[in-house]
Every structure is written in C-alpha cells, then in structure tokens.
Amino acid sequence: MRFHRQTISVEEATRRLLSELERQGEEQIAIYEAAGRILARDITATCDLPPFDRSPLDGFAVRAADTAGASADRPVTLEVVETIAAGEVPRIALGPGKATRIMTGAMLPEGADAVIMFEQTEQPGQLAREVRLKRSLRAGENLSRRGEEVPAGSVVAKAGERINPGTLAILATFGYKWVPVVKKPRIGLLSTGPELLGIDEPLVPGKIRNSNAIMLAAMIAEAGGIPVMLEGLPDEPAAAKARLAACLEDVDMLVTSGGVSVGDFDVIASLADEPDVALLFNKVAMRPGSPTTALRYQNKLICALSGNPGACFLGACLFLLPAVRTLSGEQTGASPGPTIWATLGETYDKPCPYPRYLRGRLTEEGGRLYVWPDWNHKAGNLCTMSMSECFAIIPPGGRGKQAGELVEVLPHAMPSWERVQV
Amino acid sequence: MRFHRQTISVEEATRRLLSELERQGEEQIAIYEAAGRILARDITATCDLPPFDRSPLDGFAVRAADTAGASADRPVTLEVVETIAAGEVPRIALGPGKATRIMTGAMLPEGADAVIMFEQTEQPGQLAREVRLKRSLRAGENLSRRGEEVPAGSVVAKAGERINPGTLAILATFGYKWVPVVKKPRIGLLSTGPELLGIDEPLVPGKIRNSNAIMLAAMIAEAGGIPVMLEGLPDEPAAAKARLAACLEDVDMLVTSGGVSVGDFDVIASLADEPDVALLFNKVAMRPGSPTTALRYQNKLICALSGNPGACFLGACLFLLPAVRTLSGEQTGASPGPTIWATLGETYDKPCPYPRYLRGRLTEEGGRLYVWPDWNHKAGNLCTMSMSECFAIIPPGGRGKQAGELVEVLPHAMPSWERVQV
C-alpha cells in the first residue's frame, strides 16, 4: 500500500472520514461554563419577550387621545399620577387627562397606549404634579408590547449552535442556569518520528523540536475538543500498533502527525497493511499533504496527518477540525466550511498535479474580496503559519492562476482585513 | 449634565477612551498556557531554520553530476553507502558514484547536492546495495538548505500579536517553553437596575433577568480580559459612588450596563455631575446606544454601556473590547477594528439623526461582499444577537441606504458566509 495508493478528492476523503463519526452524548453544565460549547438541544423561550408591556424610553405614559393637537407653542397639560421605575409594578390605571412618569424598561400602567419621551415635554428634569406635552402621539407609539420580540415557546437557539455571547444572553433571559451541551470529544495526539525533540530540549544535529503537537492541541481546543497529549509512537510496527491500541482506549479519536509517507520508517503507512486496520484513504488529491491518511482501528478513527508543519496545518483544517466539530455535534461541522470566491492578488503559476492550498489573507477593495497568498509558498514554511487566515485553492494543471482571476478560498480564521507580509 | 449632553463621534469617543489606557505589565507563562495570550516582546529565531541541510522527501541523496543522462530507458546506477532516517547524522560523505538512502527531514550527507525521490528510481521499496536512477538532477534540486526559511536571530513573532496555533508552532520550534506575555487585565462588571433578576430567579411582574452581565463577561474573556463579576450597584448616588470606589480597587477597569440615560434613577448619569469624577463623554453619535458614557474615577476608567441588550452589545464592540485589547497590548487593539465595504443586500430606509449600526451577516457572490442586516431592527432585540457577525453602518440622514449600494461594515465575529434568518 505504501507505493501503490489510490488518490481520492478532498471532498471524498472528508465524506469517508466524517461518515464514520457520531455526535457525542449530552451533559448539563452551568451557564457560566457554557461559552464556546455546542447546544445539544433546541432552546425555547420560557416566557414572552418582553414579558410585559413596557416603555422603551424615559418619559410619560399617556393615552394618545389626550395628546391631540399638542405642540411646542400649544402644549397639552396632563396630571401626573405616579412615577414608575424599571422593576416596579404600576398601581394606578390611567384615566383621561392623566399621565404616569415612567422609566426605560418599566411596566406600562393599564390604560396607557403611548409614551412621550422626556425631551418632548417641558422641564423634563423636574418632578411635578403636571406635565406639559410639546407634541401629540399616535396610539401605540413608543411601546414594547408583551411577546412582540418572541412569544413563549418559540425556539430561540438551535441544537448544534456554538454558544457565543449572544446565546448566553438568550439563555440568561429565559432562566437557563443549566444548559444542555454536547460532551467534548477527547482527541488523542501522537507525534511520530525519532527526529523530534521536546520543546525544552537542546537542539542536536539532525533533530528538530516537535512543533506540531502543541499546534494541533490548540486547534483541537479551539474547535471544542479536549486534546490529550500522548507520548510518541515507537518506530517498530508491532510495538507501534500495541501502543495505538492502548491509546485508543482512552480517547474518542486519535490524531497523529508524521509517518504517513513512503519512507522506510513511516510506521503509520505500514499499519495500513495490517489485516485488522481498515484504511479509509492514504492519498488525497491536494498539495501539500497528499499522503494524509485515515484509518479505522479498534472501532475508532485515526486521522494521520503529514509531519511537515504546513501540510499538518492544512490537513488539520481539512480533516481534523471537521471531525472534532462533527463529534461535538456542531451544525456547521460536516465539512471544512463553505468556500468563497475572491480575486487573486498575485499571480501564482507553479504547475501542480493536484489542487494546491496556498495559505493567505483576505482584503477588501470597493466591496470586492481579494486573496493574497503567502509570499513563501514552500509547504514546510512554519514561520508564516500564524499569519494565515485562509487557503487560496489553485486548481490543478500547468497554468496556475493569474492576478485578477477569481479563485476559490477556504477561510480558516477571522480575517483582520489587513495585508501583512511577514 | 443629564439632559444637556455634548454629542461626539464614535471615533472621537474611542480616541478619548483609549488614550486613557496603558498596556498591562508582562509575565512569563508556560507555552502550554499561552494560546490566545498577547506576546509582550518580539520573539527571535534561536537557530537557523531548518537547522541543517535536509531532504524534503524520501529518496536518495546524490551528486547531481553523477546523474547526467539518466532516463527510464537508460538508468544510471549508483552504489548505496548508507541509510539515513530522520533524526540521524550521516556517517559517510558521498564520493563520486555513491548515493545515500535518505528519509524526509533527514540530514544530508556531505557531498550530496540533490535528492531523487524513491518513485523516480527502480524498485524503491527494496533495500539494496545499488540504486538505478530513472532521471537526471540539477545541483540543488530537492534540498532544504540550512537557514533558508529563517536565519537565526530573525524576528519570527512580534510583540502585540495574539498567540494562535501557528505562533505556538513557532515558539515550540525555537524552544520557548516560557513565553513573555502581557498580563490579563481584570475588568469589573456591574449591572445597574432594580428590575434585574438573577438567571435562576423566577420572573415576577415588572422584572427581567440580567442578560448583559454574562454576555459581557464572555466578550471580555474572548478579548483576553479576566471578567470580575460584581454585585449590582445601589440606586442611591452616594452609596453607588462608594461602591464604585471599592470595586475599582480590585480591577484595572470597570464596565457597567444600564443607568446611563435620562431617567430619574439613572445613577451613572448622575455620577457625571460629581466634582471628583471626570466625564470623558456621555453622548455618542450612534444608534443604538447614544447615551453610552465613559468616566474617570479614582484614576481608573469606567465604561458605562446602555442597559438595552442590543445597545450594550454594540457599545461593548465599539468601546469595551478595544479597551480590553489596549490594556492587553494587542497590536490591533487601538480601534474597534478596520471597517470594510460591502453591498447592502436589502434596503434600509429608516431615517436616523446619527449613524445607525445594524447587526448583520456577510455573504459572498462572484467575489463581491454582501451585507444582510438583521431583519428585526429593533435595538432591544436580544434573540438575534447570537447570529450577528458584523454591523452595517447606515449613515445619518433621511434616506438610509438602498439595496445594491455600498455601505461601511464593522466585522465583529468570523463570518460563516451563510445567510441565516432567525
């Protein structure tokens, strides 16, 4: 299998991988812990919103009919019967010729059908027994009616949504102190390769420090998984297989980096030949990272990324993160994300047998999107990864794409809308 | 000051607020805790990258001169002198007619000036004393030279950058187990208003649950601050002032929601009249949230947002988050973020005396950006806040903007590039 691989498209590889995965179970957590988690169920409004007729401003609740003909020159005078602060319940129903001094968010008194703002009355700062209105009002003016935003029972947030600050406001409003969320998947992380040193080890000739593990751990955590750092994989295939089996017991999925290529010591590549390991794919039509591999072993998935930092990063965006999001039950998790189209800012004419994913950044000019590929196109380039916001996808073939042509773009981070050259 | 306020622009308000703030001090943290933090210093490469000449693929290191004339029909035969795995140091320098079997990432032997991939040799899977090359190579082909990506001493990440997965890969590569970051600012959170209930309290007439505090706490945490939840503010101005003074001792900045308007019980508005409280602004040319206020008291800032959820959210995006980012030392923190231009998807023709910030979403069509305002334009609308990705800024005046016109857009979250109607 090492040298004779069947190439499949990114889309087909994604489909094969994600179709193996099921959403994790559900748990109840306190709302204070819920930011960034995925809702396991639809959330319904437990009351009308607003829960009562209320004033949207500071002023006077009135009967619109009483205000007819009022103007700055000929103000209408009403008797003020009480003052209602937010949180209070009015005690006096408004009769003809009466007004209630009322604050933003306060409950309207019975009989009121309009609110005039302080600034449209005379001497608004003064508490007085009378108010003089400088304009007339229509019935219904400046009122928030009970349930006008959402009636009780409506779905206000959907299963599969990631809880953001706005979702928290909804949950708090409707009294959800406990929130049903999907359990976080545990993702085991293994790096392969005898050349790898720990972060705090001194460099020695021929070796490099392991940069993929901590990068992948951060990506997994951002996507909503729990990264579980595991010790490196042995070189020898039987020992490696035993170690994988042990690791898989404790996690919902395993991700490895390195060892997927055609080298003599590529232990992941050799595993694909084992009878009890199912190969989902081991060659994807993409650059970098075409030897990216996925296996099923002990009924769990192993997502095996390239060891090359750039290929590892791309593979994580295309395969690992959608897998984590699918396990997490995120609605938008079933693919690497929607692609968009943008005008290529600079010509890229290197030929490639497969679609090439160039890291880049987005800008806007006159309402048009532009994508600027990383100036350093080497797959292994590690030092520009932190600046990347998206991948510009250059179609396969000999001609690449010229500046000014539209290209497909896969966003992976929030754009800063600034072009930064490293 | 309550009714007679000086209106200033969003830009001027931002300038006044941020010019009061200084970056927090620095601390060293373990790389494992560093995701999302802001670098306090430039990070330099502690070695060349790559640290040695290496092979970017699995194959044979050769002397290009030896390969002249090789083809599939007339292969060139070289003697294989050793096999080098990644992490190993070659023992044998290549002489004429010799080759070294070499794996991806492994150190090149002395004398080699090109690498041929396995697939371009005969019987690549087989370990043998000879290799037959099916093509010729140029000197320098398929080599990664020491330092070609980054020479030692180069700045590879800058002070003020937020540490993302790519930054972590850089830090790990260069052995930064400890990372200099800016200390997280502590942001105190106070909600004002006797109408507010806790999340787990049952609704009673006239009252609503506090949804702003938890929303703001999540926004502060996302921006890199430590939200410090404080008890509500008393109604009575002297008691409120004493409480603010006590709260300010324990935090770097205070944010409040509610109490900024012209109501009789708007305690923040009344504070602006106190002689030992400096008013930075209390009226901003924007809708919603024009009474947004900023004060300096006890030599610290109080950012006082509207109580209305939509106005509170906008005020937080425009003022609070840039303040948190400035305290955190983030490079891009000095404004609410760059605005972009997008084609308005739907006409919005409601007149407004001030620029109106409509929550919305971005889409792309044919390489052009479109912005779709929230269908429910009421400022107080809480249930669509979770779907918002940006604000479309409708300029002041009577005509609004027509569908198809370009409008200025302030992004505040990563676009999903999907139009979702709630």
Interface residues (C-beta under 8 A of the other chain):
Chain A: R2 F3 I31 Y32 A35 A45 C47 L49 P50 P51 F52 P56 L57 D58 T83 A85 A86 G87 E88 V89 R101 M103 T104 G105 A106 M107 F118 E119 P124 G125 L127 S144 E149 V150 V156 A157 E161 N164 P165 G166 T167 L168 A169 I170 L171 A172 T173 F174 G175 Y176 K177 G193 P194 E195 L196 I199 D200 E201 P202 L203 P205 G206 K207 I208 R209 N210 S211 N212 A213 I214 M215 L216 A218 M219 A221 E222 S261 V262 G263 D264 F265 D266 G307 N308 P309 F313 T332 G337 P338 I340 W341 A342 T343 E364 G366 G367 R368 L369 N376 K378 G380 N381 L382 C383 T384 M385 S386 M387 S388 L406 P411 A413 M414 P415 S416 W417 E418
Chain B: R2 F3 I31 Y32 A35 A45 C47 L49 P50 P51 F52 P56 L57 D58 T83 A85 A86 G87 E88 V89 R101 M103 T104 G105 A106 M107 F118 E119 P124 G125 L127 S144 E149 V150 V156 A157 E161 N164 P165 G166 T167 L168 A169 I170 L171 A172 T173 F174 G175 Y176 K177 G193 P194 E195 L196 I199 D200 E201 P202 L203 P205 G206 K207 I208 R209 N210 S211 N212 A213 I214 M215 L216 A218 M219 A221 E222 S261 V262 G263 D264 F265 D266 G307 N308 P309 F313 T332 G337 P338 I340 W341 A342 T343 E364 G366 G367 R368 L369 N376 K378 G380 N381 L382 C383 T384 M385 S386 M387 S388 L406 P411 A413 M414 P415 S416 W417 E418
